């Protein structure tokens, strides 16, 4: 059976086969079998599945650190079929930098890295503006918002990074888009890249 012969459902502007694949189980247990996981993903693809759900926390005993996404990415890349993997989506923000390994893997494989929660979620977003925050320091010096600096910092990390910030006001969207034009200096990047002592 192929993806085109399966019944499809709408997913935004896309249509996808009516059954997806929850990838958590391919890496959920300690000592998981990489080859079996790869064969399982290949079987799903051969059956016509094209929607795969994963998360950076999926992994042995819930300590994911992107293990599941890397395993799924490698399985998708090794499948001999015609469809291509184009992106990986993980949490990435000034206070959640554990996905830097996945960013490097995306660079090596020519994939986009979509960063969700680029300000650290609703609770962490406010701490970006704490008085001693390097992001607040750069924002003050440049006369821009802290959120704009956080997005520019992500964009400077790698050309494969595409932040996906949310917004509830038109002004916030415009501020986010302005980050594309904010060029950070090497000194500013060094300051912002320093380990975050206040993050999780």
N, CA and C atoms as an extended XYZ file, in Angstrom:
600
Properties=species:S:1:pos:R:3:atomname:S:1:resname:S:1:resid:I:1 pbc="F F F"
N         0.852       -1.177        0.000 N   UNK     1
C         0.000        0.000        0.000 CA  UNK     1
C         0.894        1.235        0.000 C   UNK     1
N         0.506        2.247       -0.712 N   UNK     2
C         1.307        3.469       -0.776 CA  UNK     2
C         0.570        4.613       -0.111 C   UNK     2
N         1.303        5.700        0.107 N   UNK     3
C         0.697        6.875        0.738 CA  UNK     3
C        -0.434        7.430       -0.113 C   UNK     3
N        -0.344        7.283       -1.435 N   UNK     4
C        -1.395        7.827       -2.298 CA  UNK     4
C        -2.643        6.960       -2.304 C   UNK     4
N        -2.530        5.667       -1.964 N   UNK     5
C        -3.706        4.793       -1.987 CA  UNK     5
C        -4.470        4.788       -0.664 C   UNK     5
N        -3.908        5.363        0.387 N   UNK     6
C        -4.595        5.420        1.677 CA  UNK     6
C        -5.593        6.575        1.699 C   UNK     6
N        -6.668        6.440        2.492 N   UNK     7
C        -7.546        7.595        2.700 CA  UNK     7
C        -6.745        8.719        3.366 C   UNK     7
N        -7.051        9.943        3.006 N   UNK     8
C        -6.321       11.099        3.530 CA  UNK     8
C        -7.225       11.996        4.363 C   UNK     8
N        -6.586       12.795        5.209 N   UNK     9
C        -7.268       13.803        6.022 CA  UNK     9
C        -6.538       15.125        5.849 C   UNK     9
N        -7.254       16.215        6.121 N   UNK    10
C        -6.649       17.544        6.046 CA  UNK    10
C        -5.792       17.800        7.288 C   UNK    10
N        -4.636       18.376        7.074 N   UNK    11
C        -3.761       18.836        8.146 CA  UNK    11
C        -3.324       20.235        7.733 C   UNK    11
N        -4.113       21.225        8.127 N   UNK    12
C        -3.876       22.582        7.640 CA  UNK    12
C        -4.093       22.623        6.142 C   UNK    12
N        -3.099       23.107        5.399 N   UNK    13
C        -3.186       23.159        3.941 CA  UNK    13
C        -2.736       21.859        3.289 C   UNK    13
N        -2.274       20.921        4.086 N   UNK    14
C        -1.771       19.650        3.573 CA  UNK    14
C        -2.830       18.570        3.692 C   UNK    14
N        -2.615       17.492        2.971 N   UNK    15
C        -3.395       16.284        3.212 CA  UNK    15
C        -2.402       15.181        3.545 C   UNK    15
N        -2.749       14.372        4.529 N   UNK    16
C        -1.869       13.290        4.967 CA  UNK    16
C        -2.685       12.011        5.073 C   UNK    16
N        -2.036       10.838        4.967 N   UNK    17
C        -2.762        9.593        5.187 CA  UNK    17
C        -3.464        9.617        6.550 C   UNK    17
N        -4.590        8.920        6.640 N   UNK    18
C        -5.467        9.001        7.816 CA  UNK    18
C        -4.876        8.377        9.081 C   UNK    18
N        -3.775        7.657        8.986 N   UNK    19
C        -3.112        7.082       10.168 CA  UNK    19
C        -1.697        7.633       10.261 C   UNK    19
N        -1.334        8.071       11.459 N   UNK    20
C         0.022        8.538       11.717 CA  UNK    20
C         0.805        7.483       12.489 C   UNK    20
N         1.979        7.862       12.964 N   UNK    21
C         2.851        6.946       13.706 CA  UNK    21
C         3.393        7.675       14.925 C   UNK    21
N         3.114        7.147       16.115 N   UNK    22
C         3.665        7.689       17.354 CA  UNK    22
C         5.023        7.062       17.605 C   UNK    22
N         6.079        7.846       17.488 N   UNK    23
C         7.443        7.303       17.501 CA  UNK    23
C         8.026        7.092       18.894 C   UNK    23
N         7.285        7.427       19.950 N   UNK    24
C         7.840        7.322       21.296 CA  UNK    24
C         8.386        5.921       21.588 C   UNK    24
N         7.670        4.887       21.145 N   UNK    25
C         8.039        3.521       21.536 CA  UNK    25
C         9.327        3.016       20.898 C   UNK    25
N         9.846        3.670       19.868 N   UNK    26
C        11.072        3.143       19.255 CA  UNK    26
C        12.313        3.395       20.108 C   UNK    26
N        12.206        4.294       21.098 N   UNK    27
C        13.355        4.545       21.983 CA  UNK    27
C        12.960        4.605       23.454 C   UNK    27
N        11.762        4.175       23.807 N   UNK    28
C        11.260        4.403       25.162 CA  UNK    28
C        11.940        3.558       26.233 C   UNK    28
N        12.394        2.370       25.894 N   UNK    29
C        12.983        1.507       26.924 CA  UNK    29
C        14.504        1.582       26.882 C   UNK    29
N        15.118        1.424       28.047 N   UNK    30
C        16.581        1.409       28.113 CA  UNK    30
C        17.087        0.242       27.269 C   UNK    30
N        18.176        0.451       26.561 N   UNK    31
C        18.728       -0.598       25.714 CA  UNK    31
C        17.873       -0.871       24.489 C   UNK    31
N        17.138        0.140       24.031 N   UNK    32
C        16.262       -0.042       22.869 CA  UNK    32
C        17.067       -0.534       21.671 C   UNK    32
N        16.395       -1.263       20.799 N   UNK    33
C        17.009       -1.886       19.633 CA  UNK    33
C        16.942       -0.917       18.446 C   UNK    33
N        18.062       -0.309       18.110 N   UNK    34
C        18.115        0.690       17.041 CA  UNK    34
C        17.668        0.085       15.714 C   UNK    34
N        18.142       -1.115       15.408 N   UNK    35
C        17.801       -1.746       14.136 CA  UNK    35
C        16.307       -2.057       14.063 C   UNK    35
N        15.739       -2.564       15.151 N   UNK    36
C        14.304       -2.854       15.155 CA  UNK    36
C        13.502       -1.558       14.996 C   UNK    36
N        13.940       -0.491       15.665 N   UNK    37
C        13.269        0.794       15.512 CA  UNK    37
C        13.300        1.272       14.070 C   UNK    37
N        14.453        1.129       13.421 N   UNK    38
C        14.586        1.528       12.018 CA  UNK    38
C        13.646        0.697       11.141 C   UNK    38
N        13.622       -0.628       11.368 N   UNK    39
C        12.733       -1.497       10.586 CA  UNK    39
C        11.267       -1.138       10.809 C   UNK    39
N        10.937       -0.764       12.043 N   UNK    40
C         9.554       -0.390       12.368 CA  UNK    40
C         9.147        0.872       11.617 C   UNK    40
N        10.021        1.865       11.614 N   UNK    41
C         9.737        3.102       10.879 CA  UNK    41
C         9.641        2.814        9.384 C   UNK    41
N        10.537        1.984        8.858 N   UNK    42
C        10.492        1.633        7.439 CA  UNK    42
C         9.187        0.916        7.101 C   UNK    42
N         8.717        0.041        8.007 N   UNK    43
C         7.440       -0.657        7.778 CA  UNK    43
C         6.289        0.343        7.711 C   UNK    43
N         6.327        1.354        8.590 N   UNK    44
C         5.285        2.386        8.566 CA  UNK    44
C         5.319        3.145        7.241 C   UNK    44
N         6.508        3.517        6.798 N   UNK    45
C         6.641        4.230        5.529 CA  UNK    45
C         6.182        3.362        4.362 C   UNK    45
N         6.579        2.084        4.377 N   UNK    46
C         6.165        1.166        3.315 CA  UNK    46
C         4.649        1.009        3.274 C   UNK    46
N         4.008        1.115        4.448 N   UNK    47
C         2.547        0.985        4.533 CA  UNK    47
C         1.828        2.269        4.135 C   UNK    47
N         2.574        3.340        3.909 N   UNK    48
C         1.971        4.587        3.461 CA  UNK    48
C         1.878        5.679        4.507 C   UNK    48
N         2.348        5.424        5.726 N   UNK    49
C         2.303        6.435        6.787 CA  UNK    49
C         3.255        7.578        6.430 C   UNK    49
N         2.799        8.820        6.645 N   UNK    50
C         3.645        9.983        6.367 CA  UNK    50
C         3.649       11.008        7.495 C   UNK    50
N         2.869       10.785        8.540 N   UNK    51
C         2.816       11.701        9.682 CA  UNK    51
C         3.449       11.000       10.879 C   UNK    51
N         4.561       11.545       11.373 N   UNK    52
C         5.283       10.963       12.501 CA  UNK    52
C         5.289       11.948       13.657 C   UNK    52
N         4.893       11.472       14.834 N   UNK    53
C         4.880       12.302       16.038 CA  UNK    53
C         6.070       11.928       16.906 C   UNK    53
N         6.821       12.921       17.329 N   UNK    54
C         7.946       12.692       18.228 CA  UNK    54
C         8.081       13.904       19.141 C   UNK    54
N         8.939       13.783       20.138 N   UNK    55
C         9.192       14.894       21.062 CA  UNK    55
C        10.588       14.729       21.629 C   UNK    55
N        11.178       15.844       22.026 N   UNK    56
C        12.546       15.780       22.546 CA  UNK    56
C        12.638       15.066       23.888 C   UNK    56
N        11.511       14.833       24.555 N   UNK    57
C        11.554       14.130       25.845 CA  UNK    57
C        11.376       12.626       25.699 C   UNK    57
N        11.081       12.137       24.499 N   UNK    58
C        10.918       10.695       24.313 CA  UNK    58
C        12.288       10.027       24.348 C   UNK    58
N        12.423        9.072       25.211 N   UNK    59
C        13.667        8.332       25.324 CA  UNK    59
C        13.583        7.423       26.521 C   UNK    59
N        14.610        6.653       26.790 N   UNK    60
C        14.583        5.725       27.919 CA  UNK    60
C        14.214        6.427       29.222 C   UNK    60
N        13.208        5.924       29.884 N   UNK    61
C        12.746        6.440       31.184 CA  UNK    61
C        12.409        7.930       31.135 C   UNK    61
N        11.976        8.421       29.978 N   UNK    62
C        11.564        9.816       29.859 CA  UNK    62
C        12.698       10.810       29.757 C   UNK    62
N        13.951       10.359       29.742 N   UNK    63
C        15.098       11.263       29.644 CA  UNK    63
C        15.549       11.386       28.209 C   UNK    63
N        14.740       12.018       27.377 N   UNK    64
C        14.940       11.995       25.938 CA  UNK    64
C        16.176       12.671       25.411 C   UNK    64
N        16.375       13.941       25.714 N   UNK    65
C        17.482       14.723       25.166 CA  UNK    65
C        17.593       14.581       23.654 C   UNK    65
N        16.451       14.449       22.976 N   UNK    66
C        16.456       14.364       21.520 CA  UNK    66
C        16.789       13.004       20.956 C   UNK    66
N        16.970       11.987       21.817 N   UNK    67
C        17.332       10.643       21.366 CA  UNK    67
C        16.320       10.123       20.350 C   UNK    67
N        15.032       10.289       20.647 N   UNK    68
C        13.983        9.773       19.775 CA  UNK    68
C        14.010       10.457       18.419 C   UNK    68
N        14.181       11.766       18.424 N   UNK    69
C        14.171       12.489       17.159 CA  UNK    69
C        15.367       12.120       16.288 C   UNK    69
N        16.522       11.906       16.911 N   UNK    70
C        17.689       11.483       16.139 CA  UNK    70
C        17.480       10.092       15.558 C   UNK    70
N        16.907        9.177       16.358 N   UNK    71
C        16.645        7.817       15.873 CA  UNK    71
C        15.643        7.846       14.724 C   UNK    71
N        14.584        8.644       14.880 N   UNK    72
C        13.582        8.750       13.820 CA  UNK    72
C        14.183        9.397       12.574 C   UNK    72
N        14.983       10.444       12.761 N   UNK    73
C        15.616       11.118       11.632 CA  UNK    73
C        16.490       10.140       10.849 C   UNK    73
N        17.294        9.358       11.555 N   UNK    74
C        18.164        8.409       10.868 CA  UNK    74
C        17.359        7.329       10.151 C   UNK    74
N        16.266        6.872       10.778 N   UNK    75
C        15.418        5.863       10.132 CA  UNK    75
C        14.772        6.427        8.867 C   UNK    75
N        14.288        7.655        8.946 N   UNK    76
C        13.670        8.274        7.769 CA  UNK    76
C        14.691        8.498        6.660 C   UNK    76
N        15.880        8.946        7.050 N   UNK    77
C        16.916        9.205        6.046 CA  UNK    77
C        17.394        7.919        5.372 C   UNK    77
N        17.353        6.798        6.085 N   UNK    78
C        17.855        5.545        5.518 CA  UNK    78
C        16.797        4.792        4.715 C   UNK    78
N        15.558        5.261        4.748 N   UNK    79
C        14.496        4.594        3.978 CA  UNK    79
C        14.723        4.840        2.495 C   UNK    79
N        14.674        3.785        1.678 N   UNK    80
C        14.966        3.958        0.255 CA  UNK    80
C        13.816        4.525       -0.569 C   UNK    80
N        12.737        4.925        0.069 N   UNK    81
C        11.571        5.436       -0.654 CA  UNK    81
C        11.772        6.844       -1.183 C   UNK    81
N        10.761        7.366       -1.890 N   UNK    82
C        10.895        8.654       -2.571 CA  UNK    82
C        10.703        9.884       -1.693 C   UNK    82
N        10.091        9.738       -0.535 N   UNK    83
C         9.799       10.915        0.281 CA  UNK    83
C        11.000       11.305        1.119 C   UNK    83
N        11.158       12.592        1.336 N   UNK    84
C        12.333       13.086        2.059 CA  UNK    84
C        11.929       13.756        3.365 C   UNK    84
N        12.756       13.578        4.364 N   UNK    85
C        12.625       14.308        5.617 CA  UNK    85
C        13.152       15.717        5.372 C   UNK    85
N        12.409       16.724        5.813 N   UNK    86
C        12.846       18.096        5.548 CA  UNK    86
C        13.153       18.896        6.802 C   UNK    86
N        12.610       18.480        7.964 N   UNK    87
C        12.851       19.274        9.167 CA  UNK    87
C        12.716       18.441       10.428 C   UNK    87
N        13.276       18.997       11.503 N   UNK    88
C        13.150       18.464       12.857 CA  UNK    88
C        12.666       19.623       13.708 C   UNK    88
N        11.775       19.356       14.659 N   UNK    89
C        11.274       20.419       15.531 CA  UNK    89
C        11.558       20.056       16.982 C   UNK    89
N        12.252       20.934       17.678 N   UNK    90
C        12.601       20.738       19.084 CA  UNK    90
C        12.471       22.052       19.835 C   UNK    90
N        12.371       21.936       21.142 N   UNK    91
C        12.443       23.129       21.978 CA  UNK    91
C        13.872       23.664       21.926 C   UNK    91
N        13.992       24.971       21.774 N   UNK    92
C        15.307       25.604       21.791 CA  UNK    92
C        15.116       27.063       22.165 C   UNK    92
N        15.808       27.492       23.196 N   UNK    93
C        15.682       28.870       23.676 CA  UNK    93
C        16.920       29.200       24.494 C   UNK    93
N        17.077       30.457       24.917 N   UNK    94
C        18.220       30.800       25.765 CA  UNK    94
C        18.305       29.941       27.031 C   UNK    94
N        17.176       29.510       27.559 N   UNK    95
C        17.177       28.691       28.766 CA  UNK    95
C        17.051       27.205       28.521 C   UNK    95
N        16.948       26.783       27.265 N   UNK    96
C        16.812       25.357       26.920 CA  UNK    96
C        17.665       25.085       25.689 C   UNK    96
N        18.934       24.793       25.944 N   UNK    97
C        19.903       24.670       24.848 CA  UNK    97
C        20.312       23.234       24.562 C   UNK    97
N        19.590       22.271       25.104 N   UNK    98
C        19.971       20.866       24.952 CA  UNK    98
C        19.896       20.378       23.506 C   UNK    98
N        19.205       21.082       22.640 N   UNK    99
C        19.032       20.627       21.255 CA  UNK    99
C        20.162       21.048       20.322 C   UNK    99
N        21.240       21.583       20.858 N   UNK   100
C        22.328       22.021       19.976 CA  UNK   100
C        22.941       20.850       19.211 C   UNK   100
N        22.915       19.660       19.803 N   UNK   101
C        23.398       18.466       19.101 CA  UNK   101
C        22.519       18.175       17.877 C   UNK   101
N        21.205       18.339       18.041 N   UNK   102
C        20.292       18.104       16.927 CA  UNK   102
C        20.473       19.155       15.829 C   UNK   102
N        20.787       20.383       16.229 N   UNK   103
C        21.045       21.426       15.226 CA  UNK   103
C        22.244       21.030       14.370 C   UNK   103
N        23.323       20.546       15.017 N   UNK   104
C        24.494       20.099       14.256 CA  UNK   104
C        24.126       18.932       13.343 C   UNK   104
N        23.295       18.002       13.840 N   UNK   105
C        22.871       16.859       13.018 CA  UNK   105
C        22.053       17.333       11.818 C   UNK   105
N        21.217       18.337       12.014 N   UNK   106
C        20.434       18.896       10.905 CA  UNK   106
C        21.347       19.537        9.869 C   UNK   106
N        22.381       20.246       10.324 N   UNK   107
C        23.345       20.848        9.398 CA  UNK   107
C        23.998       19.769        8.541 C   UNK   107
N        24.419       18.683        9.186 N   UNK   108
C        25.101       17.595        8.478 CA  UNK   108
C        24.196       16.928        7.452 C   UNK   108
N        22.894       16.902        7.727 N   UNK   109
C        21.956       16.183        6.868 CA  UNK   109
C        21.160       17.095        5.934 C   UNK   109
N        21.415       18.402        6.004 N   UNK   110
C        20.700       19.326        5.137 CA  UNK   110
C        19.234       19.498        5.491 C   UNK   110
N        18.918       19.451        6.787 N   UNK   111
C        17.539       19.578        7.260 CA  UNK   111
C        17.331       20.908        7.966 C   UNK   111
N        16.099       21.376        7.977 N   UNK   112
C        15.750       22.564        8.757 CA  UNK   112
C        15.531       22.159       10.212 C   UNK   112
N        15.868       23.050       11.132 N   UNK   113
C        15.610       22.848       12.559 CA  UNK   113
C        14.595       23.901       12.982 C   UNK   113
N        13.370       23.479       13.299 N   UNK   114
C        12.311       24.386       13.736 CA  UNK   114
C        12.336       24.454       15.251 C   UNK   114
N        12.605       25.621       15.794 N   UNK   115
C        12.702       25.740       17.256 CA  UNK   115
C        11.383       26.245       17.827 C   UNK   115
N        10.755       25.383       18.634 N   UNK   116
C         9.534       25.826       19.304 CA  UNK   116
C         9.908       26.355       20.682 C   UNK   116
N         9.052       27.207       21.215 N   UNK   117
C         9.330       27.823       22.512 CA  UNK   117
C        10.595       28.651       22.494 C   UNK   117
N        10.825       29.482       21.453 N   UNK   118
C        12.110       30.174       21.342 CA  UNK   118
C        12.395       31.187       22.445 C   UNK   118
N        11.377       31.523       23.236 N   UNK   119
C        11.600       32.415       24.381 CA  UNK   119
C        11.592       31.625       25.688 C   UNK   119
N        11.436       30.317       25.614 N   UNK   120
C        11.439       29.481       26.805 CA  UNK   120
C        10.061       29.233       27.384 C   UNK   120
N         9.025       29.431       26.614 N   UNK   121
C         7.672       29.246       27.134 CA  UNK   121
C         7.222       30.485       27.885 C   UNK   121
N         5.966       30.487       28.277 N   UNK   122
C         5.394       31.690       28.892 CA  UNK   122
C         6.077       32.063       30.207 C   UNK   122
N         6.464       31.072       31.003 N   UNK   123
C         7.116       31.399       32.288 CA  UNK   123
C         8.539       31.883       32.083 C   UNK   123
N         9.292       31.199       31.237 N   UNK   124
C        10.697       31.546       31.021 CA  UNK   124
C        10.864       32.844       30.227 C   UNK   124
N         9.890       33.161       29.382 N   UNK   125
C        10.008       34.358       28.538 CA  UNK   125
C        10.205       35.611       29.379 C   UNK   125
N         9.532       35.691       30.517 N   UNK   126
C         9.670       36.877       31.378 CA  UNK   126
C        11.072       36.984       31.966 C   UNK   126
N        11.721       35.843       32.247 N   UNK   127
C        13.047       35.888       32.869 CA  UNK   127
C        14.125       36.368       31.899 C   UNK   127
N        13.837       36.369       30.602 N   UNK   128
C        14.804       36.920       29.651 CA  UNK   128
C        15.111       38.374       29.966 C   UNK   128
N        14.123       39.063       30.549 N   UNK   129
C        14.289       40.479       30.841 CA  UNK   129
C        14.835       40.782       32.213 C   UNK   129
N        15.206       39.761       32.985 N   UNK   130
C        15.787       40.004       34.305 CA  UNK   130
C        16.995       40.925       34.169 C   UNK   130
N        17.166       41.802       35.147 N   UNK   131
C        18.203       42.828       35.107 CA  UNK   131
C        19.573       42.359       34.673 C   UNK   131
N        20.030       41.207       35.160 N   UNK   132
C        21.372       40.739       34.841 CA  UNK   132
C        21.453       39.869       33.606 C   UNK   132
N        20.362       39.684       32.920 N   UNK   133
C        20.342       38.822       31.744 CA  UNK   133
C        21.185       39.410       30.614 C   UNK   133
N        22.058       38.597       29.991 N   UNK   134
C        22.817       39.118       28.851 CA  UNK   134
C        21.899       39.527       27.696 C   UNK   134
N        20.746       38.872       27.582 N   UNK   135
C        19.800       39.238       26.524 CA  UNK   135
C        19.229       40.629       26.783 C   UNK   135
N        18.956       40.925       28.060 N   UNK   136
C        18.471       42.264       28.423 CA  UNK   136
C        19.558       43.306       28.174 C   UNK   136
N        20.798       42.952       28.472 N   UNK   137
C        21.918       43.879       28.271 CA  UNK   137
C        22.074       44.247       26.794 C   UNK   137
N        22.038       43.243       25.925 N   UNK   138
C        22.166       43.504       24.487 CA  UNK   138
C        20.952       44.282       23.979 C   UNK   138
N        19.767       43.931       24.456 N   UNK   139
C        18.546       44.628       24.027 CA  UNK   139
C        18.606       46.108       24.393 C   UNK   139
N        19.047       46.405       25.623 N   UNK   140
C        19.170       47.812       26.053 CA  UNK   140
C        20.177       48.560       25.177 C   UNK   140
N        21.316       47.934       24.935 N   UNK   141
C        22.364       48.586       24.141 CA  UNK   141
C        21.912       48.839       22.703 C   UNK   141
N        21.096       47.962       22.174 N   UNK   142
C        20.649       48.080       20.787 CA  UNK   142
C        19.331       48.826       20.634 C   UNK   142
N        18.616       49.027       21.730 N   UNK   143
C        17.322       49.694       21.650 CA  UNK   143
C        16.242       48.849       20.999 C   UNK   143
N        16.318       47.533       21.231 N   UNK   144
C        15.318       46.611       20.677 CA  UNK   144
C        14.764       45.754       21.811 C   UNK   144
N        13.771       44.946       21.513 N   UNK   145
C        13.185       44.096       22.549 CA  UNK   145
C        14.086       42.898       22.855 C   UNK   145
N        13.932       42.378       24.045 N   UNK   146
C        14.669       41.180       24.461 CA  UNK   146
C        14.295       40.006       23.569 C   UNK   146
N        13.029       39.931       23.203 N   UNK   147
C        12.571       38.823       22.365 CA  UNK   147
C        13.213       38.883       20.977 C   UNK   147
N        13.399       40.093       20.476 N   UNK   148
C        14.070       40.251       19.186 CA  UNK   148
C        15.518       39.760       19.271 C   UNK   148
N        16.178       40.059       20.374 N   UNK   149
C        17.557       39.592       20.574 CA  UNK   149
C        17.586       38.066       20.668 C   UNK   149
N        16.637       37.480       21.399 N   UNK   150
C        16.596       36.016       21.539 CA  UNK   150
C        16.417       35.339       20.180 C   UNK   150
N        15.559       35.896       19.340 N   UNK   151
C        15.359       35.320       18.009 CA  UNK   151
C        16.586       35.517       17.125 C   UNK   151
N        17.189       36.707       17.183 N   UNK   152
C        18.399       36.960       16.391 CA  UNK   152
C        19.519       36.018       16.828 C   UNK   152
N        19.626       35.775       18.138 N   UNK   153
C        20.635       34.839       18.659 CA  UNK   153
C        20.431       33.457       18.050 C   UNK   153
N        19.186       33.004       17.996 N   UNK   154
C        18.912       31.691       17.397 CA  UNK   154
C        19.266       31.675       15.916 C   UNK   154
N        18.880       32.718       15.206 N   UNK   155
C        19.170       32.779       13.772 CA  UNK   155
C        20.671       32.778       13.499 C   UNK   155
N        21.454       33.348       14.419 N   UNK   156
C        22.913       33.366       14.268 CA  UNK   156
C        23.553       32.016       14.613 C   UNK   156
N        22.842       31.135       15.287 N   UNK   157
C        23.412       29.845       15.677 CA  UNK   157
C        23.708       28.966       14.470 C   UNK   157
N        22.817       29.014       13.482 N   UNK   158
C        22.985       28.158       12.310 CA  UNK   158
C        22.007       28.597       11.226 C   UNK   158
N        22.398       28.457        9.969 N   UNK   159
C        21.459       28.795        8.893 CA  UNK   159
C        20.301       27.811        8.769 C   UNK   159
N        20.334       26.694        9.497 N   UNK   160
C        19.214       25.743        9.427 CA  UNK   160
C        18.136       26.045       10.461 C   UNK   160
N        18.414       26.924       11.428 N   UNK   161
C        17.462       27.220       12.503 CA  UNK   161
C        16.365       28.163       12.006 C   UNK   161
N        15.119       27.754       12.250 N   UNK   162
C        13.950       28.586       11.947 CA  UNK   162
C        13.107       28.655       13.217 C   UNK   162
N        13.208       29.742       13.983 N   UNK   163
C        12.388       29.864       15.191 CA  UNK   163
C        10.908       29.993       14.819 C   UNK   163
N        10.042       29.456       15.682 N   UNK   164
C         8.598       29.580       15.457 CA  UNK   164
C         7.944       30.176       16.707 C   UNK   164
N         8.157       31.490       16.908 N   UNK   165
C         7.561       32.142       18.072 CA  UNK   165
C         6.057       32.315       17.898 C   UNK   165
N         5.355       32.272       19.000 N   UNK   166
C         3.931       32.583       18.976 CA  UNK   166
C         3.741       34.071       19.204 C   UNK   166
N         2.530       34.539       18.997 N   UNK   167
C         2.221       35.952       19.230 CA  UNK   167
C         0.725       36.095       19.449 C   UNK   167
N         0.356       37.020       20.318 N   UNK   168
C        -1.063       37.302       20.544 CA  UNK   168
C        -1.419       38.731       20.124 C   UNK   168
N        -0.398       39.483       19.640 N   UNK   169
C        -0.628       40.868       19.211 CA  UNK   169
C         0.109       41.116       17.893 C   UNK   169
N        -0.460       41.922       17.011 N   UNK   170
C         0.219       42.222       15.746 CA  UNK   170
C         1.625       42.795       15.955 C   UNK   170
N         1.789       43.640       16.989 N   UNK   171
C         3.110       44.246       17.238 CA  UNK   171
C         4.161       43.182       17.550 C   UNK   171
N         3.746       42.118       18.225 N   UNK   172
C         4.682       41.044       18.566 CA  UNK   172
C         5.172       40.330       17.314 C   UNK   172
N         4.272       40.116       16.367 N   UNK   173
C         4.668       39.485       15.107 CA  UNK   173
C         5.700       40.353       14.390 C   UNK   173
N         5.438       41.650       14.316 N   UNK   174
C         6.363       42.559       13.631 CA  UNK   174
C         7.713       42.607       14.335 C   UNK   174
N         7.699       42.566       15.663 N   UNK   175
C         8.943       42.557       16.429 CA  UNK   175
C         9.735       41.281       16.141 C   UNK   175
N         9.036       40.153       16.074 N   UNK   176
C         9.711       38.884       15.775 CA  UNK   176
C        10.343       38.914       14.392 C   UNK   176
N         9.611       39.397       13.413 N   UNK   177
C        10.133       39.452       12.045 CA  UNK   177
C        11.343       40.383       11.957 C   UNK   177
N        11.358       41.441       12.751 N   UNK   178
C        12.489       42.383       12.741 CA  UNK   178
C        13.792       41.719       13.183 C   UNK   178
N        13.705       40.603       13.899 N   UNK   179
C        14.917       39.893       14.343 CA  UNK   179
C        15.755       39.418       13.164 C   UNK   179
N        15.125       39.207       12.031 N   UNK   180
C        15.849       38.754       10.839 CA  UNK   180
C        16.921       39.769       10.444 C   UNK   180
N        16.649       41.040       10.661 N   UNK   181
C        17.577       42.107       10.259 CA  UNK   181
C        18.554       42.517       11.355 C   UNK   181
N        18.429       41.938       12.531 N   UNK   182
C        19.308       42.311       13.646 CA  UNK   182
C        20.594       41.490       13.580 C   UNK   182
N        21.675       42.130       13.178 N   UNK   183
C        22.969       41.456       13.081 CA  UNK   183
C        23.716       41.633       14.395 C   UNK   183
N        24.000       40.528       15.049 N   UNK   184
C        24.719       40.558       16.326 CA  UNK   184
C        26.221       40.500       16.074 C   UNK   184
N        26.982       41.235       16.870 N   UNK   185
C        28.441       41.242       16.726 CA  UNK   185
C        29.022       39.973       17.348 C   UNK   185
N        30.266       39.629       17.008 N   UNK   186
C        30.903       38.478       17.652 CA  UNK   186
C        30.953       38.616       19.180 C   UNK   186
N        31.198       39.824       19.685 N   UNK   187
C        31.223       40.026       21.140 CA  UNK   187
C        29.847       39.789       21.755 C   UNK   187
N        28.808       40.266       21.078 N   UNK   188
C        27.452       40.035       21.583 CA  UNK   188
C        27.120       38.546       21.576 C   UNK   188
N        27.507       37.851       20.507 N   UNK   189
C        27.245       36.409       20.441 CA  UNK   189
C        27.994       35.664       21.539 C   UNK   189
N        29.230       36.067       21.818 N   UNK   190
C        29.993       35.423       22.897 CA  UNK   190
C        29.286       35.617       24.233 C   UNK   190
N        28.786       36.813       24.470 N   UNK   191
C        28.057       37.100       25.705 CA  UNK   191
C        26.793       36.249       25.791 C   UNK   191
N        26.035       36.181       24.703 N   UNK   192
C        24.774       35.441       24.694 CA  UNK   192
C        24.985       33.931       24.706 C   UNK   192
N        26.104       33.474       24.171 N   UNK   193
C        26.390       32.036       24.137 CA  UNK   193
C        26.943       31.498       25.449 C   UNK   193
N        27.309       32.395       26.362 N   UNK   194
C        27.832       31.944       27.661 CA  UNK   194
C        26.774       31.089       28.348 C   UNK   194
N        27.196       30.095       29.139 N   UNK   195
C        26.223       29.234       29.825 CA  UNK   195
C        25.200       30.051       30.596 C   UNK   195
N        23.948       29.633       30.499 N   UNK   196
C        22.844       30.323       31.176 CA  UNK   196
C        22.738       29.806       32.599 C   UNK   196
N        23.118       30.614       33.546 N   UNK   197
C        23.098       30.198       34.953 CA  UNK   197
C        21.698       30.253       35.550 C   UNK   197
N        20.776       30.957       34.871 N   UNK   198
C        19.438       31.101       35.440 CA  UNK   198
C        18.435       30.158       34.818 C   UNK   198
N        18.786       29.552       33.680 N   UNK   199
C        17.843       28.681       32.983 CA  UNK   199
C        17.699       27.347       33.662 C   UNK   199
N        16.789       26.478       33.095 N   UNK   200
C        16.562       25.174       33.708 CA  UNK   200
C        17.749       24.263       33.561 C   UNK   200
